[in-house]
């Protein structure tokens, strides 16, 4: 059974606050339209992952799963940005 904060392929994070923050960071990556905002949000995700790993809140598999999800969100945001640019008229 999944909790409201679970996402397929994600580790179970220590508590709802940590999970909520993680999904908030992912949302910021995916909705950002300026390249600088996409990069900043992605870097925030990497820092959050590192902090969770450094404090042993997640194991190495959790780090890998979260990193993969952050990269997937980054790719989706960049694709959306390119679609937006392609749709603009010069």
Backbone as a printed PyTorch tensor [residue, N CA C, xyz], in Angstrom:
tensor([[[  0.8460,  -1.1760,   0.0000],
         [  0.0000,   0.0000,   0.0000],
         [  0.8900,   1.2380,   0.0000]],

        [[  0.5470,   2.2210,  -0.8190],
         [  1.3630,   3.4240,  -0.8920],
         [  0.7490,   4.5440,  -0.0590]],

        [[  1.6250,   5.3980,   0.4590],
         [  1.1600,   6.5730,   1.1890],
         [  0.9970,   7.7060,   0.1850]],

        [[  0.3370,   8.7980,   0.5530],
         [  0.1460,   9.9040,  -0.3900],
         [  1.4530,  10.4900,  -0.9130]],

        [[  2.5450,  10.3330,  -0.1730],
         [  3.8060,  10.9250,  -0.5780],
         [  4.7110,   9.9660,  -1.3440]],

        [[  4.2950,   8.7280,  -1.5150],
         [  5.1380,   7.7750,  -2.2310],
         [  5.0720,   8.0140,  -3.7280]],

        [[  6.1580,   7.7440,  -4.3810],
         [  6.2630,   7.8810,  -5.8170],
         [  6.9480,   6.6160,  -6.2900]],

        [[  6.4360,   5.9540,  -7.3170],
         [  7.0490,   4.6990,  -7.7620],
         [  8.5520,   4.8490,  -7.9940]],

        [[  9.3200,   3.9340,  -7.4550],
         [ 10.7640,   3.9520,  -7.6290],
         [ 11.4900,   4.7910,  -6.6060]],

        [[ 10.7610,   5.4300,  -5.7080],
         [ 11.3820,   6.2620,  -4.6860],
         [ 11.5450,   5.4750,  -3.3980]],

        [[ 12.6140,   5.7720,  -2.6630],
         [ 12.7450,   5.1260,  -1.3650],
         [ 11.7170,   5.7170,  -0.3990]],

        [[ 11.3940,   4.9710,   0.6250],
         [ 10.5490,   5.5050,   1.6820],
         [ 11.4450,   6.4140,   2.5140]],

        [[ 11.1060,   7.6780,   2.5510],
         [ 11.9190,   8.6370,   3.2820],
         [ 11.5210,   8.6180,   4.7560]],

        [[ 12.3760,   9.1550,   5.6190],
         [ 12.1840,   8.9900,   7.0630],
         [ 10.8410,   9.4570,   7.6210]],

        [[ 10.2750,  10.5180,   7.0680],
         [  8.9940,  10.9960,   7.5760],
         [  8.2890,  11.8330,   6.5090]],

        [[  7.0770,  12.2270,   6.8010],
         [  6.2730,  12.9570,   5.8210],
         [  6.8530,  14.3310,   5.4990]],

        [[  7.5060,  14.9610,   6.4600],
         [  8.1010,  16.2720,   6.2070],
         [  9.2240,  16.1510,   5.1720]],

        [[ 10.0740,  15.1490,   5.3480],
         [ 11.1700,  14.9220,   4.4050],
         [ 10.6070,  14.5660,   3.0310]],

        [[  9.6020,  13.7010,   2.9880],
         [  8.9950,  13.3290,   1.7120],
         [  8.3130,  14.5260,   1.0610]],

        [[  7.5910,  15.3040,   1.8460],
         [  6.9160,  16.4760,   1.3060],
         [  7.8960,  17.4830,   0.7210]],

        [[  9.0050,  17.6920,   1.4200],
         [ 10.0320,  18.6040,   0.9240],
         [ 10.6230,  18.0810,  -0.3730]],

        [[ 10.8650,  16.7810,  -0.4440],
         [ 11.4350,  16.1800,  -1.6520],
         [ 10.5130,  16.4000,  -2.8490]],

        [[  9.2460,  16.1410,  -2.6750],
         [  8.3220,  16.3070,  -3.7900],
         [  8.1150,  17.7750,  -4.1390]],

        [[  8.2440,  18.6500,  -3.1620],
         [  8.2000,  20.0810,  -3.4390],
         [  9.3840,  20.4890,  -4.3210]],

        [[ 10.5530,  19.9730,  -4.0050],
         [ 11.7550,  20.2610,  -4.8160],
         [ 11.5630,  19.7250,  -6.2340]],

        [[ 11.0600,  18.5020,  -6.3690],
         [ 10.8250,  17.9340,  -7.6980],
         [  9.8250,  18.7780,  -8.4840]],

        [[  8.7950,  19.2410,  -7.8080],
         [  7.7990,  20.0850,  -8.4680],
         [  8.4350,  21.3700,  -8.9830]],

        [[  9.3020,  21.9650,  -8.1670],
         [  9.9800,  23.1910,  -8.5960],
         [ 10.8260,  22.9520,  -9.8490]],

        [[ 11.4560,  21.8000,  -9.9270],
         [ 12.2390,  21.4870, -11.1240],
         [ 11.3140,  21.4240, -12.3340]],

        [[ 10.2170,  20.7020, -12.2010],
         [  9.3650,  20.4300, -13.3480],
         [  8.5490,  21.6310, -13.8150]],

        [[  8.2550,  22.5780, -12.9400],
         [  7.4530,  23.7260, -13.3630],
         [  8.2980,  24.9320, -13.7510]],

        [[  9.5820,  24.9030, -13.4500],
         [ 10.4520,  26.0310, -13.8040],
         [ 10.5540,  26.1410, -15.3220]],

        [[ 10.4960,  27.3470, -15.8300],
         [ 10.5940,  27.5490, -17.2710],
         [ 11.8710,  28.2740, -17.6760]],

        [[ 12.4310,  29.0580, -16.7810],
         [ 13.7080,  29.7050, -17.0840],
         [ 14.8290,  28.7140, -16.7910]],

        [[ 15.7980,  28.6460, -17.6700],
         [ 16.9000,  27.6950, -17.5110],
         [ 17.6000,  27.8720, -16.1700]],

        [[ 17.7930,  29.1100, -15.7450],
         [ 18.4530,  29.3580, -14.4580],
         [ 17.6440,  28.7700, -13.3030]],

        [[ 16.3150,  28.8580, -13.3830],
         [ 15.4660,  28.3000, -12.3340],
         [ 15.4960,  26.7740, -12.3440]],

        [[ 15.5260,  26.1970, -13.5310],
         [ 15.6210,  24.7360, -13.6460],
         [ 16.9270,  24.2610, -13.0070]],

        [[ 18.0170,  24.9140, -13.3610],
         [ 19.3230,  24.5280, -12.8090],
         [ 19.3750,  24.7010, -11.3050]],

        [[ 18.8490,  25.8230, -10.8120],
         [ 18.8700,  26.0830,  -9.3690],
         [ 18.0640,  25.0240,  -8.6160]],

        [[ 16.9020,  24.6810,  -9.1220],
         [ 16.0720,  23.6720,  -8.4650],
         [ 16.7210,  22.2950,  -8.5200]],

        [[ 17.3470,  21.9720,  -9.6440],
         [ 18.0400,  20.6840,  -9.7570],
         [ 19.2150,  20.6260,  -8.7760]],

        [[ 19.9650,  21.7160,  -8.6820],
         [ 21.0780,  21.7510,  -7.7310],
         [ 20.5840,  21.6470,  -6.2990]],

        [[ 19.4280,  22.2320,  -6.0070],
         [ 18.8330,  22.1010,  -4.6810],
         [ 18.5000,  20.6320,  -4.4120]],

        [[ 17.9680,  19.9520,  -5.4120],
         [ 17.6480,  18.5290,  -5.2560],
         [ 18.9070,  17.7240,  -4.9590]],

        [[ 19.9810,  18.0110,  -5.6930],
         [ 21.2330,  17.2790,  -5.4530],
         [ 21.7620,  17.5370,  -4.0430]],

        [[ 21.6460,  18.7670,  -3.5840],
         [ 22.0800,  19.0890,  -2.2210],
         [ 21.2330,  18.3870,  -1.1770]],

        [[ 19.9440,  18.3110,  -1.4280],
         [ 19.0380,  17.6340,  -0.4970],
         [ 19.3710,  16.1430,  -0.4270]],

        [[ 19.6170,  15.5520,  -1.5760],
         [ 19.9920,  14.1370,  -1.6230],
         [ 21.2870,  13.9110,  -0.8480]],

        [[ 22.2640,  14.7800,  -1.0830],
         [ 23.5470,  14.6500,  -0.3910],
         [ 23.3720,  14.7820,   1.1170]],

        [[ 22.5480,  15.7250,   1.5430],
         [ 22.3190,  15.9120,   2.9780],
         [ 21.6590,  14.6850,   3.5880]],

        [[ 20.6740,  14.1250,   2.9060],
         [ 20.0130,  12.9220,   3.4200],
         [ 20.9880,  11.7510,   3.4800]],

        [[ 21.8400,  11.6290,   2.4580],
         [ 22.8300,  10.5570,   2.4550],
         [ 23.8850,  10.7470,   3.5290]],

        [[ 24.3420,  11.9860,   3.7140],
         [ 25.3770,  12.2770,   4.7150],
         [ 24.8990,  12.0160,   6.1360]],

        [[ 23.6190,  12.1970,   6.3720],
         [ 23.0720,  11.9760,   7.7180],
         [ 22.5240,  10.5580,   7.8970]],

        [[ 22.7390,   9.7260,   6.8880],
         [ 22.2740,   8.3370,   6.9010],
         [ 20.7540,   8.2220,   7.0110]],

        [[ 20.0500,   9.2570,   6.5530],
         [ 18.5880,   9.1860,   6.5140],
         [ 18.1400,   8.2730,   5.3810]],

        [[ 18.9920,   8.1510,   4.3560],
         [ 18.7510,   7.2200,   3.2500],
         [ 20.0370,   6.4590,   2.9940]],

        [[ 19.9010,   5.2640,   2.4360],
         [ 21.0760,   4.4580,   2.1160],
         [ 21.5410,   4.7520,   0.6890]],

        [[ 22.5710,   4.0560,   0.2500],
         [ 23.1320,   4.3210,  -1.0790],
         [ 22.1240,   4.0250,  -2.1930]],

        [[ 21.2530,   3.0430,  -2.0010],
         [ 20.2220,   2.7630,  -2.9920],
         [ 19.2260,   3.9170,  -3.0460]],

        [[ 18.9000,   4.4720,  -1.9000],
         [ 18.0120,   5.6250,  -1.8570],
         [ 18.6210,   6.8250,  -2.5660]],

        [[ 19.9200,   7.0290,  -2.3750],
         [ 20.6170,   8.1200,  -3.0670],
         [ 20.5160,   7.9190,  -4.5720]],

        [[ 20.7340,   6.6940,  -5.0130],
         [ 20.6700,   6.4000,  -6.4410],
         [ 19.2650,   6.6190,  -6.9830]],

        [[ 18.2540,   6.1410,  -6.2560],
         [ 16.8680,   6.2950,  -6.7060],
         [ 16.4690,   7.7670,  -6.7750]],

        [[ 16.8240,   8.5220,  -5.7590],
         [ 16.4620,   9.9380,  -5.7350],
         [ 17.2150,  10.7120,  -6.8130]],

        [[ 18.4810,  10.3690,  -7.0220],
         [ 19.2670,  11.0410,  -8.0600],
         [ 18.6800,  10.7760,  -9.4430]],

        [[ 18.2540,   9.5500,  -9.6690],
         [ 17.6360,   9.1940, -10.9410],
         [ 16.3390,   9.9600, -11.1480]],

        [[ 15.5410,  10.0770, -10.1010],
         [ 14.2790,  10.8090, -10.1980],
         [ 14.5330,  12.2880, -10.4560]],

        [[ 15.5230,  12.8700,  -9.7860],
         [ 15.8570,  14.2820, -10.0030],
         [ 16.3180,  14.5030, -11.4350]],

        [[ 17.1110,  13.5890, -11.9560],
         [ 17.5820,  13.7050, -13.3340],
         [ 16.4180,  13.5780, -14.3090]],

        [[ 15.4870,  12.6810, -14.0250],
         [ 14.3010,  12.5270, -14.8560],
         [ 13.4790,  13.8260, -14.8510]],

        [[ 13.3230,  14.4340, -13.6770],
         [ 12.5930,  15.7050, -13.5760],
         [ 13.3150,  16.8020, -14.3460]],

        [[ 14.6450,  16.8260, -14.2550],
         [ 15.4420,  17.8030, -14.9990],
         [ 15.2210,  17.6340, -16.4970]],

        [[ 15.2910,  16.4120, -16.9790],
         [ 15.0940,  16.1580, -18.4080],
         [ 13.7020,  16.5830, -18.8650]],

        [[ 12.6910,  16.3030, -18.0530],
         [ 11.3280,  16.7070, -18.4040],
         [ 11.2100,  18.2300, -18.4540]],

        [[ 11.8320,  18.9160, -17.5070],
         [ 11.7810,  20.3790, -17.4840],
         [ 12.4900,  20.9690, -18.6970]],

        [[ 13.6220,  20.3950, -19.0660],
         [ 14.3590,  20.8900, -20.2300],
         [ 13.5890,  20.6280, -21.5170]],

        [[ 12.9490,  19.4690, -21.6130],
         [ 12.1230,  19.1770, -22.7890],
         [ 10.9550,  20.1540, -22.8860]],

        [[ 10.3270,  20.4580, -21.7460],
         [  9.2200,  21.4190, -21.7430],
         [  9.7080,  22.8010, -22.1510]],

        [[ 10.8820,  23.1560, -21.7000],
         [ 11.4480,  24.4570, -22.0650],
         [ 11.6990,  24.5250, -23.5670]],

        [[ 12.2160,  23.4500, -24.1370],
         [ 12.4540,  23.4210, -25.5840],
         [ 11.1440,  23.4730, -26.3640]],

        [[ 10.1220,  22.7750, -25.8730],
         [  8.8130,  22.8270, -26.5290],
         [  8.2650,  24.2500, -26.4970]],

        [[  8.4260,  24.9180, -25.3540],
         [  7.9560,  26.3000, -25.2380],
         [  8.6980,  27.2050, -26.2120]],

        [[ 10.0050,  26.9980, -26.3360],
         [ 10.8100,  27.8250, -27.2590],
         [ 10.4490,  27.5390, -28.6980]],

        [[ 10.1860,  26.2770, -29.0240],
         [  9.8240,  25.9150, -30.4000],
         [  8.4750,  26.4890, -30.7790]],

        [[  7.5900,  26.6700, -29.8100],
         [  6.2650,  27.1910, -30.0980],
         [  6.2170,  28.6910, -30.2510]],

        [[  7.2720,  29.3880, -29.8480],
         [  7.3000,  30.8490, -29.9590],
         [  7.6020,  31.2750, -31.3900]],

        [[  6.9500,  32.3050, -31.8000],
         [  7.1930,  32.8560, -33.1380],
         [  8.2670,  33.9310, -33.0490]],

        [[  9.1770,  33.9930, -34.0340],
         [ 10.2280,  35.0210, -33.9940],
         [  9.6810,  36.4050, -34.2350]]])
